[in-house]
Amino acid sequence: MSHYPINKGIGKSVEFKGLKSQYLFLFAGGLLTIFVLFVILYMTGIGQWFCIGFGVISSSVLVWQTFALNRKYGEYGLMKLGAIRNHPNYLLNRKKIARLFKHIHQK
């Protein structure tokens, strides 16, 4: 009876050419957005070479920035950055100090 390894990648995140999970979706969404902008610019009558230059430069910046973010923050870095933005900078408590330490009796 031969043994075939099945489902070796269960539990692993999606990875393509070094890009992991959310960066892969950011990259694909960015390329789709650049393509749509390229088509809109071309359809409005803007010069062909301007549209091609815009597509090449913006896609190059997108590739460079996505790989830089992936290298800097890792697999879950964007989620961590989003969580940090949702934390308050400081907490306000407008109760009197004596009331903070007073034991409250429940009936």
Summary of the structure (lengths in Angstrom):
residues: 107
radius of gyration: 25.2
end to end distance: 71.9
largest distance: 78.8
contacts: 193
relative contact order: 0.10
helix: 60%
strand: 4%
